[in-house]
Amino acid sequence: MRGNTFGKLFSITTFGESHGSALGVIIDGMPAGVNFEPTKLQEELDRRRPGRLKETTARNEADKFEVLSGIFEGKTLGTPISIIVRNTNQKSEDYSKDMYRPGHADKTTELKYGHRDYRGGGRASGRETLTRVIGGYFAALIIPQTDFMARITQIGTKQFASELNFQESNESKLGLSEAKFDDEISNYLLDLKKDGNSIGGKVTLKIYQPPIALGEPSFDKLKADLAKAMLSIGSCVGINFGIGEDFTIKTGKEITTEQSNFGGIEGGISNGDTIVMTLSFRPPSTVGQKAKEGRHDPCILPRVLPVVESMAKIVIADHFLRQNAYQI
């Protein structure tokens, strides 16, 4: 099964299944001599771990990582970094070989390979994304001057401010761009969870102070690689850059009056402005009685934010190394 590696000069290869003994990632292309702070990595993993929020899945995993290689005396060695996270709270008896959940990869995985791990979602489970968060932590060490911020700007029909404020949004336990709506959305999500229902929404990602000149002019445009990174996240169904859908209704004279309309990318190459992206996520497919049992998220958005940021970090770090490889 291919397709488990992402990136060129900075790359991650992920492995493991949702209900297997562990999930892990191999990070290659990390420069040597970079300081590794275990507490910072754990903080990132804690942001997406299940069981942290009552509004999300009841599966409770500590997500404590184990470093197998690539780090010595608190610094990266320049060799492949291998890290695993053991699964400790599986409930495999909830699944059967003959159960195919609509919207999940259960049926399509069997059609593709003829044999599958039917305990949970296997490789297609959202649990796989913890490995991306690990990769994103190391990617950010390559580009420390760049800040990444993803926040929820819509859940269902409820919209929040698209202008992200670090202080206000950091106060939101759910990751909303406006913390004042936390209680309202918390009650909404708890009602969905009780009813065995789910909802989707939108996430706005902003990349502050990105390096200039990242991206290639043809197939490896920065926006193309960012789009692939985001659409590889389960439940992500769409992506817009800059002013997004407004591009379809504004004239050329209107959109060219402000460079910021293009969201930091022109001709597929970063221009140094803040990169702005809006991602659309569909509702989780597990509904009804299975959802009522509490092992599934009624909305993926509160836990997907660190995953979105991490995939962006990986893309920017990869392109940063590629751009610097051109220098003599």
Buried (B, 14 or more C-beta within 10 A) or exposed (E): EEEBEBBBBBBBBBBBBBBBEEBBBBBBBBEEEBEBEEEEBBEBBBBBBBBBBEBBBBBEBBBEBEBEEBBEEEEBBBEBBBBBBBBEEBEEEBBEEEEBBEBBBBEEBBEEEEEBBBBBBBBBBBBBBBBBBBBBBBBBBBBEEBBBBBBBBBBBEBBBBBEBBEEBBEEBBBBBBBBEBBEEBBEBBEEBBEEBBBBBBBBBBBBBEBBEEBBBEEEBBBBBBBBBBBBBBBBBEBBBBBBBEEBEEBEEEEBEEEEEBBBBBBEBBBBEBBBBBBBBBBBBBBBEEBBBEBBBBBBBBBBBBBBBBBBBBBBBBBBBBBBEEEEE
